[in-house]
Amino acid sequence: MSAGLVTGLLSALLPTSPLAPLPSHLPSYVTDVLTRLLSALANGFVPSLGWALLHFVWQGALIGCATAVLLVALRNARPERRYAAACFALLLCVVWPAADFVTMLLGDRNVAAARALPLASAPAAVLRDAVGLLAWLQQHLDWIVGAWAACAAALGLRMALGLAWVGRATVGRAASPHAGSDEERVWQTKLARLAARCGIDRQVRLRIVDSLASPVTAGFWRPVVLVPAALVTGMPPQLLEALLAHELGHVRRHDYLVNLVQNVIEALLFYHPAVWWISRRIRHEREQIADDFAARQLGEPRRLAQALSELERLQFSGHHLAQAAAGGDLMARIRRLVRPDPQALDWRAAIPVLGLVLACAASAHALATRDAPVAARTAGLTRPAVADFSSCTKPQYPQADIAASHEGTVTLNFRVDASGFVTESTILRSSGYASMDEAARGALHRCRFAPALRNGQPVSTWQPVQYVWTLA
């Protein structure tokens, strides 16, 4: 595995690169520790992280399908239950690849490329293509990790800029012409009374700003509700009060902190659509929970629905790091408040269910087809084909794989005719390295076999053979 990309990244972050000559004033043991650390980073960290990211392609798809099935089953349950299910799914999207990464990293060995794609019995052309893909991914893991890191850093920068905007809007009162105004003091008093009625014992601040189209909630330790000046002057007070009750629902549940965690997960796993879909469902259910909270406190669901219909005509804010009353599907939320009817099963919702069923069926078929040829080969045979390894040369370890310390086990399948000669060979399971697979197949293809016997007569059959590549 090339360490050039890792070295370059660390050189940009550190005052000096441990792979370059270190300052002479450093003790020798410090230099040795830094050198060993970077060597371990290049040889173990990057491939483990790369394969964990690649594994998440199918892991995330499985989590997404299972979440879709669960949410369909819970379509008429309380939004808190759907919210909890979606939050658990998003957390699993982080825990599963993280556990996979730690497992591979602690293995203290190179990660076999074959782990990225299970190779069951399949046509030889398909297997060759799969082995080629795995070999290509193995060779470009450093670039894959580098591209992922660059995109994640860009999204992290975007998140930091959003947090800075929220901080300026929250703390920078001098920049707002409404700071300390009579209107702000009046609405601060109303918000404090409403918070006390909602059972919130923390102080919730209120700021009137010009650059928003909908009230938003920010802050965890010191929550603040940012109210657009246009709503203060243009919306009836009772409707604005309904929107403030919705925002207090976010404050009571600490939704701002949960939303920040969502943004971090979206930045790390940006490449998987299932993460964005699950995160969007979390925000949708969260808005419904806040709607229910406000409706209970006000005792008038229609007043909140009327307030949301006023917001529907406005341009929504793009700052997703704060909780906004205009989040989610506004029209669906309004209909739910006015007519909370049970939801019928939509045929489009059955598509993820069908996908999960097909995935499970394909997995079961792959397992069955992997074992079925063995049963077919041995059915009725009094003796399977037996290789005479003295008749063939030992496979030569490719020098490039020796230099890279590659190890693995390749499973080959040989068609042995009635004379004991190999007429055809395929790769059933890759070692993870195409050069080692081909070296084993090329050498063992020339082996002679004692042909299989059926009823005492030699017959043609397929015979699997495993070859273990080890440097020990």
C-alpha positions in Angstrom: 0.0 0.0 0.0 1.4 3.4 -1.0 1.8 5.8 1.9 2.5 8.8 -0.3 -1.0 10.3 0.1 -1.0 9.8 3.9 2.5 11.3 4.1 1.4 14.4 2.1 -1.7 14.9 4.2 0.2 14.7 7.5 3.0 16.9 6.1 0.4 19.6 5.6 -1.0 19.2 9.1 2.2 18.8 11.1 5.1 21.2 11.5 7.3 18.5 10.1 6.7 15.1 8.6 8.0 12.2 10.6 8.8 10.5 7.3 11.2 13.3 6.5 14.3 14.1 8.5 13.2 15.1 12.0 14.8 18.0 13.9 18.0 17.0 15.5 17.0 18.2 18.9 14.4 15.5 19.3 15.5 12.5 21.3 16.1 9.4 19.2 13.3 7.4 20.9 10.8 10.2 20.0 11.9 10.0 16.4 11.6 6.2 16.4 8.1 6.4 17.9 6.9 8.9 15.3 8.4 6.9 12.5 6.7 3.7 13.7 3.4 5.6 14.2 3.3 6.9 10.6 4.4 3.5 9.3 1.5 1.8 11.1 -0.8 4.6 9.9 0.2 4.0 6.3 0.2 0.2 6.4 -2.8 -0.4 8.6 -5.0 2.6 9.1 -5.6 3.6 5.5 -6.5 0.2 4.1 -8.7 -0.6 7.1 -10.5 2.7 6.8 -10.8 2.3 3.0 -12.4 -1.2 3.2 -14.7 0.0 6.1 -16.0 2.8 3.8 -16.4 0.3 0.9 -18.2 -2.2 3.1 -20.7 0.4 4.1 -22.0 0.6 0.6 -23.8 -2.7 1.1 -24.2 -2.3 4.9 -25.9 1.1 4.4 -28.2 -0.4 1.7 -29.2 -3.2 4.1 -29.9 -0.7 6.9 -31.9 1.6 4.6 -34.1 -1.3 3.4 -34.7 -2.6 6.9 -35.5 1.0 8.1 -38.0 1.5 5.3 -39.8 -1.8 6.3 -39.9 -0.7 9.9 -41.2 2.8 9.2 -43.9 1.3 6.9 -45.0 -1.0 9.8 -45.0 2.0 12.2 -46.8 4.4 9.8 -49.8 4.8 12.1 -47.8 4.7 15.4 -46.8 7.8 17.3 -44.1 9.9 15.6 -41.9 9.3 18.7 -41.6 5.6 17.8 -40.7 6.3 14.2 -38.3 8.9 15.3 -36.6 6.5 17.7 -36.4 3.8 15.0 -34.9 6.3 12.5 -32.4 7.5 15.1 -31.3 4.0 15.9 -30.8 3.3 12.2 -28.7 6.4 11.7 -26.6 5.4 14.7 -26.2 1.9 13.3 -24.9 3.5 10.1 -21.9 4.8 12.2 -21.5 1.9 14.6 -21.4 -0.9 12.0 -18.5 0.5 9.8 -16.7 1.8 12.9 -16.7 -1.7 14.4 -15.6 -3.1 11.0 -12.8 -0.6 10.9 -11.6 -1.3 14.4 -11.8 -5.1 13.8 -9.6 -4.8 10.7 -7.2 -2.3 12.3 -6.6 -4.5 15.3 -6.1 -7.5 13.1 -2.5 -6.2 12.6 -2.4 -7.5 9.1 -3.2 -6.3 5.6 -6.8 -6.3 4.8 -7.8 -8.9 2.2 -9.6 -7.3 -0.7 -11.9 -10.3 -1.0 -13.7 -9.2 2.2 -15.3 -6.4 0.2 -17.3 -8.6 -2.0 -18.4 -12.2 -1.1 -17.6 -14.5 -4.1 -20.1 -17.3 -4.3 -20.2 -19.8 -7.2 -20.8 -17.9 -10.4 -19.8 -18.0 -14.1 -16.1 -17.7 -14.6 -16.4 -14.4 -16.4 -18.3 -12.9 -13.4 -15.7 -14.1 -11.0 -12.8 -12.8 -13.1 -14.5 -9.4 -13.2 -15.1 -9.4 -9.5 -11.5 -10.3 -8.8 -10.3 -7.6 -11.1 -12.5 -5.0 -9.4 -11.2 -6.0 -5.9 -7.6 -5.8 -7.1 -8.3 -2.3 -8.6 -9.9 -1.1 -5.3 -7.0 -2.6 -3.3 -4.5 -0.7 -5.4 -6.4 2.6 -5.2 -7.4 2.6 -1.5 -5.1 5.5 -0.6 -6.8 7.7 -3.3 -10.3 6.5 -2.2 -9.6 7.4 1.4 -8.0 10.7 0.3 -11.1 11.7 -1.8 -13.4 10.7 1.1 -11.3 12.8 3.5 -11.4 15.8 1.2 -15.1 15.7 0.7 -15.8 15.1 4.4 -13.5 18.1 5.3 -15.4 20.3 2.8 -18.7 19.3 4.4 -17.2 19.9 7.9 -16.1 23.4 6.8 -19.6 24.0 5.6 -20.9 22.9 9.0 -18.4 25.1 10.8 -19.6 28.1 8.7 -23.2 27.4 9.6 -22.3 27.2 13.3 -20.4 30.5 12.9 -23.6 32.1 11.4 -25.7 30.8 14.2 -23.2 32.2 16.7 -23.2 35.6 15.1 -27.0 35.7 15.0 -27.2 34.6 18.6 -24.5 36.6 20.2 -23.9 39.5 17.8 -26.8 41.7 19.1 -25.0 44.9 18.1 -25.3 44.0 14.5 -29.1 43.8 14.7 -31.2 47.0 14.7 -33.8 45.1 16.8 -31.4 44.3 19.7 -32.9 45.5 22.9 -35.9 47.0 21.2 -39.3 47.2 22.9 -40.6 44.5 20.5 -37.9 42.2 21.5 -38.5 42.7 25.2 -42.2 42.1 24.8 -41.8 38.9 22.9 -39.0 37.8 25.3 -41.6 38.1 28.1 -44.2 36.2 26.2 -41.7 33.4 25.4 -40.6 33.2 29.0 -44.3 32.7 30.1 -44.9 30.2 27.4 -41.7 28.2 28.4 -42.8 28.1 32.0 -46.2 26.8 30.9 -44.5 24.1 28.8 -42.4 22.9 31.8 -39.1 24.3 30.6 -37.0 25.5 33.6 -34.1 26.8 31.5 -33.9 30.4 30.3 -34.8 30.6 26.6 -33.6 33.8 24.9 -35.3 35.4 22.0 -33.6 37.4 19.2 -35.3 39.3 16.4 -33.3 39.1 13.1 -33.8 40.2 9.5 -32.2 37.4 7.6 -34.7 34.6 8.3 -38.1 33.6 6.9 -39.0 31.2 9.7 -38.3 31.0 13.5 -35.4 28.7 14.3 -34.0 27.3 17.5 -30.3 27.2 18.2 -28.0 26.4 21.2 -27.9 23.6 23.7 -26.7 24.9 27.0 -28.2 28.4 26.4 -31.0 27.9 23.8 -32.2 30.9 21.8 -35.1 31.3 19.4 -34.4 33.5 16.4 -37.5 35.2 15.1 -37.7 36.9 11.7 -38.6 40.6 12.0 -41.0 40.2 9.1 -43.1 37.8 11.2 -43.1 40.1 14.2 -44.6 42.9 12.2 -46.6 40.9 9.7 -48.1 37.9 11.4 -50.9 38.0 14.0 -49.5 37.6 17.5 -51.5 34.4 18.3 -50.1 32.7 15.2 -46.5 33.7 16.0 -47.1 32.4 19.6 -48.1 29.0 18.1 -44.8 28.9 16.1 -42.9 29.8 19.3 -44.6 26.9 21.1 -43.4 24.6 18.3 -39.8 25.9 18.8 -40.1 25.3 22.5 -40.9 21.6 21.7 -37.4 21.5 20.1 -35.8 23.1 23.1 -37.5 20.6 25.5 -36.2 17.6 23.6 -32.7 19.0 23.0 -33.2 18.6 19.3 -30.5 21.0 18.4 -27.8 18.7 19.8 -29.3 15.7 18.0 -29.4 17.7 14.8 -25.7 18.5 15.1 -24.9 14.8 15.5 -26.9 14.2 12.3 -24.8 16.8 10.4 -21.6 15.1 11.6 -22.8 11.7 10.4 -24.0 13.2 7.0 -20.5 14.7 6.6 -18.7 11.4 7.3 -21.0 9.1 5.3 -22.0 11.6 2.6 -21.5 9.2 -0.2 -24.4 6.9 0.8 -28.0 7.9 -0.2 -29.5 5.8 2.6 -27.8 8.1 5.2 -29.4 11.2 3.7 -32.8 9.5 3.4 -32.8 8.3 7.1 -31.6 11.7 8.3 -34.4 13.4 6.3 -36.9 11.0 7.9 -35.5 11.9 11.4 -36.1 15.6 10.7 -39.6 14.9 9.3 -40.6 12.9 12.4 -39.0 15.5 14.7 -41.2 18.3 13.2 -44.3 16.2 13.8 -43.3 15.6 17.4 -42.8 19.4 17.9 -46.2 20.0 16.2 -47.9 17.6 18.6 -46.2 19.2 21.6 -47.3 22.7 20.5 -50.8 21.5 19.8 -51.1 20.0 23.3 -49.8 23.2 25.0 -52.0 25.5 22.9 -55.1 23.2 22.9 -55.7 24.4 19.4 -54.1 22.3 16.6 -55.9 24.4 14.0 -54.1 27.6 15.2 -50.7 25.9 14.6 -51.9 24.7 11.2 -53.0 28.2 10.3 -49.6 29.5 11.4 -47.8 26.9 9.3 -49.9 27.8 6.2 -48.7 31.4 6.6 -45.1 30.1 6.6 -45.8 28.1 3.5 -45.8 31.2 1.4 -42.4 32.4 2.7 -38.9 31.5 1.5 -37.5 29.0 3.9 -34.2 29.4 5.6 -31.2 27.3 4.3 -29.5 27.1 7.7 -30.1 23.4 8.6 -27.9 23.5 11.7 -30.8 25.1 13.6 -34.3 23.7 14.1 -36.9 25.6 12.0 -40.6 25.6 12.3 -40.7 25.4 8.5 -38.9 22.1 8.4 -40.3 19.0 6.8 -43.3 18.8 4.4 -45.4 21.8 5.5 -48.5 20.8 3.6 -48.4 17.2 5.0 -48.0 18.6 8.5 -50.9 21.0 8.1 -53.1 18.2 6.8 -52.1 16.0 9.7 -53.0 18.7 12.3 -56.4 19.4 10.7 -57.3 15.8 9.8 -55.2 13.2 11.7 -56.5 10.2 9.7 -54.7 6.8 9.7 -52.3 6.5 6.8 -53.1 3.9 4.2 -50.3 1.7 2.8 -48.9 3.4 -0.3 -47.7 1.0 -3.0 -44.6 3.1 -3.4 -43.7 2.3 0.2 -43.6 -1.4 -0.7 -40.6 -0.8 -3.1 -38.0 -0.9 -0.3 -39.8 -3.9 1.3 -39.6 -5.7 -2.1 -35.9 -4.7 -2.4 -35.2 -6.2 1.1 -37.0 -9.4 0.2 -35.1 -9.7 -3.1 -31.8 -9.0 -1.3 -32.5 -11.7 1.3 -33.6 -14.1 -1.5 -30.4 -13.4 -3.5 -28.3 -14.0 -0.4 -30.1 -17.3 0.3 -29.6 -18.3 -3.3 -25.9 -17.4 -3.2 -25.4 -19.6 -0.2 -27.4 -22.4 -1.7 -25.5 -22.2 -5.0 -22.2 -22.1 -3.2 -22.9 -25.4 -1.5 -25.1 -27.1 -4.2 -22.2 -27.8 -6.6 -20.4 -29.7 -3.9 -23.3 -31.9 -3.4 -23.8 -32.4 -7.1 -20.1 -33.3 -7.5 -20.1 -35.9 -4.7 -23.5 -37.4 -5.4 -23.0 -41.0 -6.5 -19.2 -40.8 -6.4 -17.4 -43.6 -4.7 -14.2 -41.4 -4.7 -13.7 -37.7 -5.5 -10.8 -36.6 -7.7 -7.5 -36.5 -5.8 -4.6 -34.2 -6.8 -1.1 -35.5 -7.1 0.8 -32.4 -6.1 4.2 -34.0 -6.9 3.2 -33.8 -10.6 3.0 -30.0 -10.7 5.3 -27.2 -9.6 4.8 -25.1 -6.5 3.2 -21.7 -7.3 5.8 -18.9 -7.3 5.0 -16.1 -4.9 4.8 -12.9 -6.9 7.6 -10.5 -6.0 5.3 -7.5 -5.7 3.1 -9.4 -3.3 6.1 -10.4 -1.2 7.2 -6.8 -1.0 3.8 -5.7 0.1 3.5 -8.6 2.6 0.3 -9.9 0.9 -1.2 -13.1 2.3 -4.4 -14.9 1.6 -6.2 -18.1 0.6 -7.5 -18.7 -2.9 -10.1 -21.4 -3.7 -9.8 -22.8 -7.2 -12.2 -25.1 -9.0 -10.7 -27.6 -11.5 -12.5 -29.7 -14.1 -10.8 -33.1 -14.1 -11.6 -35.4 -17.0 -11.7 -39.2 -16.8 -8.0 -39.4 -17.6 -7.0 -37.2 -14.6 -6.1 -34.1 -16.7 -7.3 -30.6 -15.9 -9.4 -29.2 -18.8 -10.8 -26.1 -17.2 -10.3 -24.0 -14.1 -12.0 -21.1 -12.4 -11.6 -19.0 -9.2 -14.3 -19.7 -6.6 -13.0 -17.4 -3.9 -10.3 -14.8 -4.3 -7.3 -14.3 -2.0 -7.8 -10.6 -2.5 -4.9 -10.2 -4.9 -5.3 -11.0 -8.6 -1.6 -11.8 -9.2 -1.6 -14.4 -6.4 -4.8 -16.0 -7.7 -3.5 -16.3 -11.2 -0.1 -17.6 -10.0 -1.9 -20.4 -8.1 -4.2 -21.3 -10.9 -1.4 -21.3 -13.5 0.7 -23.7 -11.5 -2.0 -26.0 -10.2 -3.7 -26.2 -13.6 -0.8 -28.5 -14.6 -1.3 -31.0 -11.8 -2.4 -34.5 -12.5 -5.3 -36.0 -10.6 -6.5 -39.4 -9.8 -9.9 -39.1 -11.5 -13.1 -39.4 -9.6 -14.9 -42.8 -9.6 -18.5 -43.5 -9.9 -19.5 -47.2 -9.6 -15.8 -48.0 -10.1 -15.6 -46.1 -13.4 -13.5 -42.9 -13.8 -15.7 -39.9 -14.6 -15.2 -36.2 -15.3 -16.0 -33.9 -12.4 -15.2 -30.6 -10.8 -12.9 -30.6 -7.8 -12.2 -27.6 -5.6 -8.7 -27.0 -4.3 -7.5 -24.4 -1.8 -4.1 -22.8 -1.8 -2.8 -20.8 1.1 -0.3 -18.0 0.4 1.7 -17.2 3.6 5.0 -15.5 4.2 5.6 -17.3 7.5 
